Amino acid sequence: MDTKRCFANRFDDYQGSLLAGQCEEAVAPLVTATIERILQELPPLGGGAEGRGAAAAASSCQGGLYGGVAGVAYMLYHVSQSPLFAAARERYLRSAKRLIDACARAEEWGEPDADTRAAFLLGGAGVYAVATLVYHALGRSDYVQPLGKFRSLCAVCAPVSFLECGSDELFVGRAGYLCAALVLKQKLAQEVLTPAQIKSICQAILDSGKQYAMKKRKPFPLMYSYYGTEYLGAAHGLSSILQMLLSYHEHLKPSDQELVWQSVDFLMEQEQNCNWPPELGEAIERENELVHWCHGAPGIAYLFAKAYLVSKKPQYLDTCIRCGELTWQKGLLKKGPGICHGVAGSAYVFLLLYRLTGNSKYIYRAQRFAEFLFTEEFKAGSRVLESIYSLYEGFSGTVCFLIDLLQPNQAEFPLFSV
Ligand code: GSH
């Protein structure tokens, strides 16, 4: 099978043993070399706080955590947290601080953009969340400053329709803000929002979804749109919004919890042969289907993983396993090595399934996808990257994946843990 979107997966499936060649000694030099390449590709950062320095910082910091240097700062933070890279920890954290400081300066002094101030993957909330992590890892007590800025953005995204394009999805909307708060809570081991703040954001997501579903006469309780499209997948769609509501389900009234579960089950019913179309109601065309983290099973898997962990109902784990089967068949993507619509994003589903099931088959599958990234077939046949350093489309996300493959018991999709 060779479709226009993916390479044929010619690897044998798991026969009971892992690949011996992918040990720390083999992978660590590849990770280090890739990081050096990423650092060489970075744009020059603006130095000063005002005037030309601020303007330069603003232009080099475009793209947020998704595609900008803020995402590189997160990758360096992630590497610095691994005991396997302890010797380079301080150096990586210092580089991360330099990058994220420039992004924070750009947020403060650049053109105020009301649409991305509270955004997670494309704007200010994400920058302040990663600055908090980097400062905290450096042992600096002033991590509370970016944390305070992050918290203050809660009020920005609380009004039901705070963005015209759609206020609830992951990249710029409320699901993203909650996701950032979840990442901070897990990594700092403390809740960063008050119960009242969490409730206000969840309530706004619920109100917005109820209003939209009523207005459009949907036969289910919660639905959303982004720039007029009713997306289902992780990037801008229903699945990551529901995933965040499940992550904070203990803050919801029982009647609202019920609406969330009905919506999860409704989304489960939209499956077409182990996958979901990008938009509600579309029919999937087999030879051209999207099997990406952003659109399709490799991203929707995280919702069903969360649903399984909260409810322990086997149908959610079964759905997640089917997502993994499709990803094994069609996940060697031609769009590159990244995590959004690339091979590392596919491989993260196997690391998720390993953590859910303990089955080593999934580590093996992730190892095979890692191996494929370094083949001539992949290098010659995959699309040329727009940005080498992007966390989501370029090699920064790939670096996170390679490190997580070495420590699969702690693996988690960058900034999207279940
Ligand atoms: N600009 C992107 C890159 O450089 O990697 C490629 C664009 C892309 O692949 N977008 C994703 C997608 O699924 C969504 S984030 N596009 C629709 C398609 O491939 O049909």
Boltz pocket constraint, residues with backbone or C-beta under 6 A from the ligand:
constraints:
  - pocket:
      binder: B
      contacts: [[A, 235], [A, 290], [A, 292], [A, 294], [A, 295], [A, 335], [A, 336], [A, 340], [A, 341], [A, 384], [A, 385], [A, 386], [A, 387], [A, 393]]
      max_distance: 6.0
